[in-house]
Amino acid sequence: MSHKSVNVQRRQMVLGGTAAAAAGLLPSVGLAADAVKVGLIVPMSGPFASTGRQIDAAVKLYQKQHGDTVAGRKVHVILKDDGGVAPDVTKRIAQELVTREGVQVLAGFGLTPLAFAAAPVATQSRTPMVVMAAATSVIPRRSPYIVRTGFTLPQVTAPLAEWAFKDGIGSAITFVSDYGPGIDAEKVFVKRFTEAGGKVVDSIRTPLLNPDYAPFLKRVKDTRPQALFVFVPSGEGASVLKQFNERGLSADGIRLICTGDVLDDDLMVSIGPVSEGVVSSHHYSAAHDSPENKTYVEAFGRDNGGRRPNFHSVGGYDGMHLLYEALKKTNGDANGDKLLAAMKGMSWTSVRGPVTLDTETRDIIQDVYIRRSEKVDGQMWNVEFDKIEQFKDPGV
Ligand code: PHB
């Protein structure tokens, strides 16, 4: 069957043939079907716009470097801004992309609730959904059509909890944004740190939107643990770090440790020296020492006014790689089930290091690094000093 007739059938399945004809959609199918259409839904505005900007820039860079045609088919990316905070908006955009624009792949998803909202659309329309950013462990279980090219919070938190106890930290408070990934991070930190022999003396959850960290940091200051473990989504880290210092918690000798979301490379320059010495764990640092990453950071900076790529950009870049390689395997056939089968189990050398898309969980297996924020050539960088190789999402 040709790509064109597959597309017509699929669209009729979603809309119903009559509705599609009435909407005047069918005549456009012939031309449009020549390209594989990817609906990229990310926050390009609102509080999480940096996630969208980073992913969009990485997707553009991937296509610039690898061309916009693969296995004889053009890959046409349709960028949609969902504003980052309203799941119903993300869901509606996903539905429209599948039914009206005829996309064969959904991608992006800046935050967990937005990935949850789109998952049923992927399932119903049998459309592969490449989650590039959202990082709550359970996400791929919400649809058999989800694959994830970013990371999970349990995956990066477990190694840090164990490292912290080994490094002499005996008591800690957890401090997380009160939603999916934060709760994952809290649960896993408490479990692993306690199992290692440490004691978690308090667990604090802060609001995701418009948080005022002051009263929570006061609570930490009064309790005086040896360390504060922090997860906030990318974009929020600068204010937590600044207030941690301004309120004297650092001067009191409390150590801040965190996932790499807090020391987002997009923000490292503006955070500045207050991050010095902070130890964090993550799957990607712009300072990662490899030839692939050196090329990536240089090219990304060149195209984006000197900006550093962050971990979300790498989820986007690798998401495109996964799609391109899958299309090569299917000889350009963008049938959802065939693409998904081609994606499962794929391994490649990412700019973050070696990765594999787990055949069963559809999550990424990767090295997790322990890093320390240091000044290098006048700027702060997350310098990797230890790694846990090929670590799978351990779940919560
Ligand atoms: C998420 O909502 O899943 C999320 C967003 C930003 C992060 C991590 C997780 O940095």
Boltz pocket constraint, residues with backbone or C-beta under 6 A from the ligand:
constraints:
  - pocket:
      binder: B
      contacts: [[A, 110], [A, 111], [A, 112], [A, 113], [A, 133], [A, 134], [A, 135], [A, 136], [A, 180], [A, 181], [A, 232], [A, 233], [A, 234], [A, 261]]
      max_distance: 6.0
